[in-house]
């Protein structure tokens, strides 16, 4: 008898579904309260792009004298360089009114949306740079905010009611 098949996924795209929040304070990373989340700021509608926001693990060679084969073990967990590109406002009423270099807080990303019981990832972060690249083409002006992920994120956290 073959193994059971993985449940078929209900596929979606991030635009129109995922949400991103800046939250100043979360007392317990693995279980944020609805009050803490609601006190944050919804960044979703101003995000033009969001590279990074993932972690990976190094693999460390673990050779021994008994075998020619070199096994590998799990190594350090490394966050990717992460940033958001926000749309700029001509009157400067944009992300710069919320974030400054050195600010510390949390980025909450709920890939399936902010619905109780769905999973989200929460990244403790520090704003390390805010840049305003010039664009000589016809694309909308943007502001790039670079974040340092300062400690291990809480992954697959159930959103509270």
C-alpha positions as CSV (number, residue, x, y, z in Angstrom):
1,X,0.0,0.0,0.0
2,X,1.5,3.4,-1.0
3,X,1.9,6.2,1.6
4,X,-0.9,8.7,2.1
5,X,-0.8,11.7,-0.2
6,X,-0.2,15.2,1.1
7,X,-3.4,17.2,1.3
8,X,-3.9,19.2,-1.8
9,X,-3.2,22.9,-1.2
10,X,-5.6,25.7,-1.8
11,X,-3.2,27.8,-3.9
12,X,-3.1,31.6,-3.9
13,X,-0.9,34.6,-4.7
14,X,0.4,37.0,-2.1
15,X,-1.1,40.2,-3.6
16,X,-4.5,40.7,-2.1
17,X,-3.9,38.0,0.5
18,X,-0.8,38.5,2.6
19,X,-0.4,41.3,5.2
20,X,2.6,43.0,6.7
21,X,2.6,44.9,10.0
22,X,5.1,46.9,12.0
23,X,4.5,46.3,15.7
24,X,6.4,48.3,18.3
25,X,5.9,45.8,21.2
26,X,5.2,42.1,21.6
27,X,5.7,40.7,25.0
28,X,5.8,37.0,24.0
29,X,7.1,36.5,20.5
30,X,5.5,33.0,20.0
31,X,2.1,34.2,21.1
32,X,1.3,37.9,20.3
33,X,-2.0,39.2,21.6
34,X,-4.7,40.8,19.4
35,X,-4.2,44.0,21.4
36,X,-0.5,44.1,20.5
37,X,-1.2,43.3,16.8
38,X,-3.9,45.9,16.6
39,X,-1.6,48.5,18.1
40,X,0.8,48.1,15.2
41,X,0.7,49.7,11.7
42,X,-0.5,47.9,8.6
43,X,2.2,48.4,5.9
44,X,0.6,46.2,3.3
45,X,-0.9,48.8,1.0
46,X,2.4,50.7,0.6
47,X,4.8,47.7,0.1
48,X,6.1,47.6,-3.5
49,X,8.4,44.7,-2.9
50,X,9.7,42.6,0.0
51,X,12.9,40.7,-0.6
52,X,14.4,38.5,2.1
53,X,12.1,37.7,5.1
54,X,13.3,34.1,5.3
55,X,15.8,32.1,7.3
56,X,18.1,29.3,6.2
57,X,20.4,26.9,8.0
58,X,24.0,26.2,7.2
59,X,25.1,22.6,6.7
60,X,28.4,21.8,8.5
61,X,30.6,18.9,7.2
62,X,31.1,16.3,9.9
63,X,33.9,13.9,8.6
64,X,35.3,11.0,10.5
65,X,38.2,8.6,10.0
66,X,36.0,5.5,9.7
67,X,34.4,6.5,6.3
68,X,35.2,8.3,3.1
69,X,31.7,9.7,3.1
70,X,31.4,13.1,4.8
71,X,28.1,13.5,6.5
72,X,26.6,16.9,7.2
73,X,24.9,18.2,10.3
74,X,22.7,21.3,10.8
75,X,24.6,24.4,11.5
76,X,23.8,28.0,12.3
77,X,20.5,29.5,11.3
78,X,21.0,32.7,9.2
79,X,18.4,35.2,8.3
80,X,18.5,36.7,4.8
81,X,19.1,40.4,4.3
82,X,15.6,41.7,4.5
83,X,14.0,44.9,3.3
84,X,10.8,46.5,2.2
85,X,10.4,48.9,-0.8
86,X,7.7,51.4,0.0
87,X,6.1,53.9,-2.3
88,X,7.3,57.5,-1.7
89,X,5.0,60.4,-1.2
90,X,5.9,63.7,-2.9
91,X,4.9,65.6,0.3
92,X,7.1,63.0,2.3
93,X,4.0,61.7,4.2
94,X,5.1,58.1,3.8
95,X,7.1,55.4,5.6
96,X,9.5,58.0,6.9
97,X,6.7,59.3,9.2
98,X,6.7,55.9,10.9
99,X,10.2,54.5,10.8
100,X,13.7,55.9,11.3
101,X,17.2,54.4,11.3
102,X,17.7,52.7,14.7
103,X,14.1,51.9,15.4
104,X,13.5,48.5,16.9
105,X,10.3,46.5,16.7
106,X,8.7,43.6,15.0
107,X,7.6,42.7,11.4
108,X,4.6,40.4,11.3
109,X,4.0,38.7,8.0
110,X,0.8,36.7,7.6
111,X,1.0,35.0,4.2
112,X,-2.6,33.9,4.2
113,X,-4.0,37.1,5.7
114,X,-4.9,38.3,9.2
115,X,-7.4,35.6,10.2
116,X,-7.6,34.0,13.6
117,X,-5.9,30.5,13.6
118,X,-3.9,31.1,10.4
119,X,-0.1,31.1,10.7
120,X,2.2,34.1,10.6
121,X,5.9,34.8,11.0
122,X,7.2,37.4,13.4
123,X,10.7,39.0,13.0
124,X,12.4,41.0,15.7
125,X,14.1,43.8,13.7
126,X,16.1,47.0,13.8
127,X,15.9,49.5,11.0
128,X,19.4,49.8,9.7
129,X,19.0,52.1,6.7
130,X,16.4,54.1,4.9
131,X,17.3,55.1,1.3
132,X,15.6,57.0,-1.4
133,X,17.0,55.8,-4.7
134,X,16.5,58.0,-7.7
135,X,14.7,56.4,-10.6
136,X,15.2,58.0,-14.0
137,X,12.6,55.8,-15.6
138,X,8.9,56.0,-15.3
139,X,8.4,53.8,-12.2
140,X,6.9,55.2,-9.0
141,X,9.4,56.7,-6.5
142,X,10.2,54.4,-3.7
143,X,11.9,54.3,-0.4
144,X,14.0,51.2,0.6
145,X,14.0,50.3,4.3
146,X,16.7,47.8,5.3
147,X,16.2,45.7,8.4
148,X,18.5,43.6,10.5
149,X,16.8,40.6,12.0
150,X,18.1,40.8,15.5
151,X,17.1,37.5,17.0
152,X,15.5,34.2,15.9
153,X,12.0,34.9,14.4
154,X,8.9,33.1,15.6
155,X,7.7,31.1,12.6
156,X,4.3,29.6,12.1
157,X,2.6,31.4,15.0
158,X,-1.1,31.1,15.1
159,X,-2.9,34.5,14.8
160,X,-5.1,35.2,17.8
161,X,-8.8,36.0,17.6
